[in-house]
Structures are given as C-alpha cells and as structure tokens.
Amino acid sequence: MLAVVLGSGIVFLDSTVVNVALPRIGEELPSSLFGVLEGQSYVYNGYLLTLSALLILAGALSDYYGRRRMFALGLAGFAATSVLCGIAPNMEFLVGGRLLQGAAGALLVPGSLAIIKSTFDGEEQGRAFGIWAGASGVTAILGPAVGGFLVDSISWRAAFLINVPLLLVAYYATVKHVEESKDADATGAFDWLGAAVIAVAIGGLAFGGIRGQEKQWQDTTAFIALGLGAVATIAFPILMSKTTHPLVPLQLFRSRNFTITNISTFLIYGALYVTGYFAAIFLQGTIGYTPTASGTSSIPGAIPLVLFSSKFGKMAARYGPRIFMSVGPAIMALGIFWLARIPSTSEPWLLGENSWTLPPTDYLIDVFPAWVIFGIGLMVMVAPLTTALMTSVSAQYAGVGSAINNAISRVGPQLVGAVIFIMITANFYSALSGSGLDVGLNAIRRDVPPLNAPAESVGPEIKQAATQASTDSFHLAMSIAAGLLLAGAAVNAVGIQNPRREVEPADIIPQVSAPVSDEAQA
C-alpha cells in the first residue's frame, strides 16, 4: 500500500502542485521560443498531455510485461525526470522535462490499481481501493497548499525535487514487498500499432481541448487536433476487432459494470472539472477572494474523503457498489446547488454608489457548507466507483482496464469543460451586451473577461453589469455541473449491478437437533 499510494499520489500531486509555482517559473526562467504565459501553459499542460495520451499503452504494458516491473520503471523514470525539471536552466528544458515526466507518470496510475487488484481479495480489496482513492484525492486537493509552501519558503525547484526522496521510498517498497503479476495469456506480439492509434486518439482530443480553451476557440490547430483524435478514436475499435492480440480486448466492454462505470466517470469527472474551474475563477474574479483563500476554501470537503473513504470501499465490496455510486453523485449535486446560492442580485441599493461588488458573501453560510456537502458525496462515491471498476475486469486485464478509466477521467473532463466554457462565455457576453450599455462588444471582450474583475478603465456601470453577468453565468455553470452529477447518479442506479454474494458454508450445512455419526457429519 505504501508503494502504490506514494507512486500514484505523486502523479496526482504534480498535476496540481506546479500550478502555484508557475508565476515564479515565468519570472526566473529565460526562454527563446515561448512567451511567459505560453511557456507556463506548456509546463502545466504538457505534463497532462503525455500522461493522458500514454495511459492505455502503459496499462497494457503492465499487463504484458509485469506490473511490478513497469511500476518500478515508472518510479525510476518519474524520479529522474523530476530531477531534470528541478535543475532546468531555461523554459524549453523544463517543458521537455515535463513531457517526459508525464510519460513516466502514465506507468504509475493504472499500475497501482492493478497491483491492488492482484494483491488483495474481497473486503480487504475494497478497503485498499478506498485507501488509494482517499490518498489520491487528498494529494490533488492539498497540492496547491504544498506548492505554495515550497515556493515561498525554498524555491519553485523544490516543487519538483521533493518528489525524489518519496519516490525512493516507493521504489524500495515496490522491489522489496510487491509480488510480480502479469497477464498469463499474453504470449503473442505486443500490439504497437494499436498503441500508436490510441495515443493519437487520446493525445489529439486532449491537446485539442486544452489548446482550444486556451485560445478561446480562435485557433485552427485545436480543431485539427480534435479532428485527428476523433478519427483515431473511431478507427481504434475497428482495428482492435481485426487484431489477433489487441492492445485493448473488446470483450472488456461486454462487462456491464465496466461500461457503465466508464460512462458515469465521464459525466461525474466532467462535473468535477467544471465545478473546480469555474468556482476558482468566480471566487477570485468576482467575489474577491485571494488565490490562497480560494484554494483553501474547498479543503473542508477533503476531510470526509480522508477519514472514511476506506470504509466506504470496504462496504462497497460487502454490499455492492450500486447504492453508493447512485447516492454519492446526488449528494455532490446538492453541494453544488448550495454553492449557487451566492447572491445573484446587484441592485444599486445593495451596492452603494459607484460600487460593483456583490452583496457580501459569507463563507460560513454560502461556501463552507457547499464544499462539506460536496465532500460527503465524494466520500460516498469515489472508492465504490474504483471498486466497481476493478471488480468488473479479470485480473489479467487489470492494468489496461484501470488505464481506460483513468484516460476517460482525464480527457473527458477537458472535452466537457471545453463545450461548457463556450456556453458560459457566450452567456456572459450576451448578458453584458444586452444590458443596454452604450459600449461596443469588442471593447467588452477586451476589457471584461468572463467571471473576472473588469479592467479599471471601464466605468462603474459596466463593472456592475459585468458582476451581474458573471454571477448569472456562474449559476449556469453550477447548474450544468449538478445536472451532469445527477445524470451520473441515474446511470449508476439503472446500470450498475451488484455482484452476487457468495453463499457461506453455514448457509448450506443442515441444522440437526440430534447427534449424528462421524460419517454423516463428513
């Protein structure tokens, strides 16, 4: 457990901890190819791109060549690339290091779940999945706080170098205590053609979604990448059906629970992305929270996940995951609806003369309960979802099965977020341009970003209208996110099947009232 929690946890940590370091990186690292903002974007998104694109390949390699072997290789590779990032002399070197770091990280996430699958059984397996899910959630949530401490007290380079001692511990635990396991039927040649096609499919969709959102869908490259990704996605199952030893056996999707879990993952993780993205922008840009206050405001939601995730994983293994996977997202939706209680009115008598701020938002009333409710739902849902996924695939396909789900949980939210970003932006500017103000739409787009504080050059009337438009757009984003969660809950309620309980020996031994002979007892 120490090996898999540290190994996969660092992958999640590095997807969030670097965010806080980006401004300092932009100030200190020279670049001859990138502008400051462009370089910062590639440092963050380059890691996510290679991580997402190579997940399914990495999962298949783990099943084929051995899970312990590939997991140990991922740990060594992640440690080496963390050192490269930590000593980077310029932005180009750092971007290259992040691309390699994402590739190494792809070996760790599906490998960790496959190792749990092959090591534990029954309720202990569910409990282990719960510990894994809780630890992963905590590292993702605490990443910004850890990154801020390292950047402020030491250097942005420490955000990368801190990985090395933790990875050494994980490597020792892996080599010393993890037993090797692999797909015993993997005797044919490895499907490298399928690996290339799926990498293009996921990489194209991920890059297109990231690039399009960055450029506000004004860039042709994003649409070309999405097109290539879509074509490769359509071609992939056709190729798999004609290959003797396919990278992804299509019979995986004959498992009802496997298919339903992946559909609900797409919906639920899309909602998670939308909630985190737009809540952070709104709390800072419109309400006026500092970045630190915005980042720490959601920490109370992580506490239930830390304390009780393993218990719900164990209960899912005992009673079946359906009830937890249905109730959890519905509770999360209630939390998001509570977050949308933030006042939407900006009437002048509430604002005061020349003021554009919303009525005061009380953290303990408007924000804190929302994240707590949301966190309770997350606690109920996450471990059972992981349990349902991993119990729906046989041990021989544990690596590629978990990789498929991880790829969906990373690429799906980017695509869902891109579509919703377009809707929210259109809603914001439509509301602003229809406010009756004598101002050109181009000027609005230049000086008034969605859900952010407008430039000081615009007048108080525009600021007031922008505040109202931002709040209405935020409410729309939260409504969409809650709808996705409710849809995920409904899909799970209808589609997930609880595994049949094994009959205990005591249930089939006849109860007798008189002594019987030894032969009869036998």
Secondary structure, DSSP 8 states (H G I E B T S, - for coil): -HHHHHHHHHHHHHTTHHHHHHHHHHHH---SS--HHHHHHHHHHHHHHHHHHTHHHHHHHHHHH-HHHHHHHHHHHHHHHHHHHHT-SSHHHHHHHHHHHHHHHTTTHHHHHHHHHHH--HHHHHHHHHHHHHHHHHHHHHHHHHHHHHHHHT-TTHHHHTHHHHHHHHHHHHHHH------TT--S---HHHHHHHHHHHHHHHHHHHHHHHTTT--HHHHHHHHHHHHHHHHHHHHHHH-SS-SS-GGGGGSHHHHHHHHHHHHHHHHHHHHHHHHHHHIIIII---HHHHHHTTGGGHHHHHHHHHHHHHHHHHH-SHHHHHHHHHHHHHHHHHHTTS-----HHHH-TT----S---IIIIIHHHHHHHHHHHHHHHHHHHHHHHHSS-GGGHHHHHHHHHHHHHHHHHHHHHHHHHHHHHHHHHHHHTS--S--HHHHHHH--TTS---TTS-HHHHHHHHHHHHHHHHHHHHHHHHHHHHHHHHHHHH---------HHHHS---SS---HHHH-
